[in-house]
């Protein structure tokens, strides 16, 4: 009776009963889960970066399809959502353990990190550096054409590979790169402690800003 009222054939109804979710819906669900994980690791990722990451993970999906699922799930780049000159900074994921004391009694006690950009003839170049407060040496860095979380992760990995530290306080600002899941996991997996300054307070990471101004 219901099929008759709705104008649906009984055959179509029984076909739906045997497979209520089509293959494409299953594929979309898997893409959405993977896209959400990628975006959680790096909130700065837009749909193009997510499409590239999905392809590296073995998913077959066009950019248009990734755009559709990202729009449907409200997965947007953190930078793309900013309007106007000023924006509200994200919440801190670490306390400020440095409190403008940029001195250390030995190596690998206190590190500072930040990202700076340099204009070039081929576009902007971004540098993330890690500085040891004891010697003021740069103990790790990474250079790329983007400001994604992978830039900060690569710089910290570089420092870890060179110094093999434990119980180091790694201080940064509240940038999305330093609040990303990938960056926090790297800190946790190597026994490092994160630290963050206040919003709009360049003095909270002044020693790193000083290096960038010299550079």
Backbone torsions as a table, in degrees:
resi	resn	phi	psi	omega
1	UNK	NA	-43.3	179.7
2	UNK	-61.8	-43.6	178.0
3	UNK	-60.1	-40.7	-178.6
4	UNK	-65.6	-43.7	-179.0
5	UNK	-64.9	-40.1	-177.7
6	UNK	-84.8	-5.4	178.8
7	UNK	73.2	31.1	179.9
8	UNK	-110.9	136.3	178.8
9	UNK	-71.7	152.2	179.2
10	UNK	-64.8	-34.3	-179.7
11	UNK	-63.3	-43.5	179.0
12	UNK	-64.9	-36.7	178.8
13	UNK	-63.3	-44.6	-179.4
14	UNK	-70.4	-30.5	174.4
15	UNK	-64.3	-40.6	178.0
16	UNK	-66.0	-38.8	178.9
17	UNK	-60.4	-36.8	-178.0
18	UNK	-75.3	-23.8	179.9
19	UNK	-149.3	76.9	-175.4
20	UNK	-66.5	-22.4	178.4
21	UNK	-117.4	121.2	-178.1
22	UNK	-75.2	165.2	-177.0
23	UNK	-60.0	-39.6	-178.8
24	UNK	-64.8	-35.8	177.3
25	UNK	-64.3	-40.4	176.7
26	UNK	-61.7	-45.3	-179.8
27	UNK	-62.4	-41.0	177.8
28	UNK	-62.5	-40.5	-179.9
29	UNK	-62.6	-40.9	178.2
30	UNK	-67.0	-40.0	177.3
31	UNK	-62.7	-42.0	-179.9
32	UNK	-62.6	-45.5	179.1
33	UNK	-60.1	-44.9	180.0
34	UNK	-65.5	-41.2	179.7
35	UNK	-64.2	-39.7	178.3
36	UNK	-63.8	-39.3	178.2
37	UNK	-66.0	-43.2	179.2
38	UNK	-62.4	-44.1	-178.7
39	UNK	-68.5	-33.8	178.0
40	UNK	-65.9	-35.4	178.1
41	UNK	-69.3	-34.5	-178.8
42	UNK	-143.6	93.9	-177.0
43	UNK	-62.9	-13.9	179.6
44	UNK	-79.8	-9.4	-178.1
45	UNK	-69.3	129.2	170.5
46	UNK	-94.9	-176.6	-173.5
47	UNK	-65.7	-29.0	179.3
48	UNK	-67.8	-44.4	177.3
49	UNK	-64.5	-39.3	179.0
50	UNK	-63.6	-40.2	177.9
51	UNK	-61.3	-41.7	178.2
52	UNK	-63.6	-42.4	-179.1
53	UNK	-67.3	-38.9	177.9
54	UNK	-63.0	-40.1	178.6
55	UNK	-63.2	-38.5	178.5
56	UNK	-67.1	-27.1	178.9
57	UNK	-86.2	0.3	175.9
58	UNK	98.4	4.7	178.1
59	UNK	-82.1	143.8	176.8
60	UNK	-108.9	104.5	-178.2
61	UNK	-155.2	135.2	178.2
62	UNK	-73.9	164.1	177.6
63	UNK	-61.4	-36.7	179.4
64	UNK	-63.4	-39.7	179.3
65	UNK	-67.9	-40.9	177.9
66	UNK	-64.7	-40.1	177.1
67	UNK	-60.0	-41.5	-178.2
68	UNK	-62.9	-46.8	-177.9
69	UNK	-71.3	-32.8	177.5
70	UNK	-66.9	-41.1	177.9
71	UNK	-65.3	-40.8	-178.8
72	UNK	-64.8	-36.6	-177.5
73	UNK	-96.9	5.3	-179.5
74	UNK	58.9	42.2	176.9
75	UNK	-96.2	101.3	-176.4
76	UNK	-123.7	152.1	175.7
77	UNK	-63.4	138.0	178.4
78	UNK	-58.7	-39.8	-178.5
79	UNK	-71.7	-34.6	-177.2
80	UNK	-66.7	-23.8	-177.4
81	UNK	-83.3	-9.1	-177.6
82	UNK	-76.3	133.5	177.7
83	UNK	-127.7	134.9	-179.9
84	UNK	81.3	-177.4	-173.7
85	UNK	-77.3	-35.0	-174.7
86	UNK	-108.6	148.7	178.3
87	UNK	-144.0	159.5	179.4
88	UNK	-82.7	125.0	-179.5
89	UNK	-71.3	153.4	178.7
90	UNK	-71.4	163.6	-179.2
91	UNK	-69.2	148.7	178.4
92	UNK	-70.6	145.3	175.6
93	UNK	-106.7	-3.0	176.8
94	UNK	-140.0	155.2	172.4
95	UNK	-78.6	162.4	175.5
96	UNK	-83.9	102.8	-178.3
97	UNK	-94.2	-8.7	-177.4
98	UNK	-93.5	-44.0	177.6
99	UNK	50.6	48.4	175.6
100	UNK	63.6	17.5	173.5
101	UNK	-99.5	97.1	-174.2
102	UNK	-97.2	32.2	177.0
103	UNK	-111.9	158.8	177.5
104	UNK	-150.1	149.8	-176.7
105	UNK	-90.0	-8.2	-179.2
106	UNK	-161.1	163.6	177.6
107	UNK	-65.2	157.0	173.0
108	UNK	59.3	37.9	172.5
109	UNK	-107.3	-41.8	-175.1
110	UNK	-140.8	120.2	176.8
111	UNK	-115.1	147.8	173.8
112	UNK	-116.0	148.3	177.7
113	UNK	-147.2	150.1	178.8
114	UNK	-165.7	173.3	-179.8
115	UNK	-123.2	137.9	174.6
116	UNK	-130.5	161.5	-179.4
117	UNK	-123.5	149.6	178.9
118	UNK	-131.8	124.8	176.2
119	UNK	-73.0	137.7	176.2
120	UNK	-132.0	172.8	178.6
121	UNK	-66.1	-15.8	-179.3
122	UNK	-110.0	13.6	-178.8
123	UNK	115.9	-177.0	-177.5
124	UNK	-77.2	143.0	176.1
125	UNK	-118.1	132.4	-175.8
126	UNK	-112.2	136.2	-179.6
127	UNK	-122.9	128.2	170.2
128	UNK	-113.2	125.0	-177.7
129	UNK	-123.6	153.4	177.4
130	UNK	-122.1	126.4	-173.8
131	UNK	-119.5	135.5	176.9
132	UNK	-88.4	124.2	-177.4
133	UNK	-66.1	-25.0	-176.8
134	UNK	-69.3	-50.4	-175.6
135	UNK	-105.7	-8.5	-173.0
136	UNK	62.7	19.4	177.3
137	UNK	-83.9	147.6	171.5
138	UNK	-82.2	114.9	-174.5
139	UNK	-100.2	-3.9	177.6
140	UNK	-170.9	147.9	177.7
141	UNK	-159.1	164.8	176.5
142	UNK	-149.9	142.7	-179.1
143	UNK	-125.2	137.1	179.5
144	UNK	-156.1	172.5	178.3
145	UNK	-93.6	13.0	-178.6
146	UNK	-141.7	168.9	179.0
147	UNK	-114.5	32.6	-179.8
148	UNK	-73.5	167.5	-177.9
149	UNK	-60.2	-28.2	-179.4
150	UNK	-61.5	-26.2	177.0
151	UNK	-64.4	-48.3	179.1
152	UNK	-67.6	-38.7	179.2
153	UNK	-63.3	-43.4	-179.6
154	UNK	-63.7	-41.0	179.6
155	UNK	-63.7	-43.8	-180.0
156	UNK	-67.8	-38.8	176.3
157	UNK	-61.1	-39.5	177.9
158	UNK	-60.3	-44.9	179.3
159	UNK	-65.5	-40.7	179.7
160	UNK	-64.1	-41.8	-179.6
161	UNK	-64.3	-35.4	-178.0
162	UNK	-80.1	-33.0	-172.5
163	UNK	-109.4	-22.8	-176.4
164	UNK	47.3	58.0	-171.9
165	UNK	-87.2	167.7	171.1
166	UNK	-142.7	145.5	175.7
167	UNK	59.0	35.3	176.6
168	UNK	-91.4	139.3	171.7
169	UNK	-87.5	121.6	-179.7
170	UNK	-109.4	111.5	-171.9
171	UNK	-103.5	137.5	180.0
172	UNK	-146.9	-178.1	170.0
173	UNK	-88.7	-166.3	-176.5
174	UNK	-96.1	27.0	178.8
175	UNK	-58.6	149.5	-179.4
176	UNK	-59.1	-31.0	-179.1
177	UNK	-62.4	-37.4	-177.1
178	UNK	-86.6	-9.1	175.8
179	UNK	-101.2	-2.5	-175.8
180	UNK	-68.3	156.3	179.4
181	UNK	-62.8	-38.6	-179.1
182	UNK	-63.5	-41.0	-179.1
183	UNK	-68.4	-42.7	-179.9
184	UNK	-66.5	-36.6	177.0
185	UNK	-64.2	-39.5	179.0
186	UNK	-62.9	-43.3	175.9
187	UNK	-57.8	-49.7	-176.1
188	UNK	-64.5	-42.4	-176.2
189	UNK	-67.4	-22.0	-178.9
190	UNK	-110.5	14.9	175.8
191	UNK	68.2	28.6	178.9
192	UNK	-99.4	154.4	-177.6
193	UNK	-113.1	124.9	179.3
194	UNK	-79.2	152.7	177.5
195	UNK	-147.1	144.6	-178.1
196	UNK	-139.2	142.3	176.1
197	UNK	-84.0	-173.8	-179.2
198	UNK	-86.0	168.8	179.8
199	UNK	-72.3	132.0	174.4
200	UNK	67.2	16.2	-179.5
201	UNK	-110.9	87.5	-178.1
202	UNK	-61.8	-27.7	179.8
203	UNK	-63.5	-22.0	180.0
204	UNK	-69.8	-13.3	175.3
205	UNK	-137.0	39.8	-170.5
206	UNK	-62.1	-36.1	-177.8
207	UNK	-65.5	-32.8	177.2
208	UNK	-75.2	-41.2	177.0
209	UNK	-60.2	-35.3	179.8
210	UNK	-64.1	-41.9	176.5
211	UNK	-61.5	-44.7	-178.6
212	UNK	-64.5	-36.1	179.4
213	UNK	-67.4	-35.7	176.0
214	UNK	-68.3	-38.6	180.0
215	UNK	-64.3	NA	NA
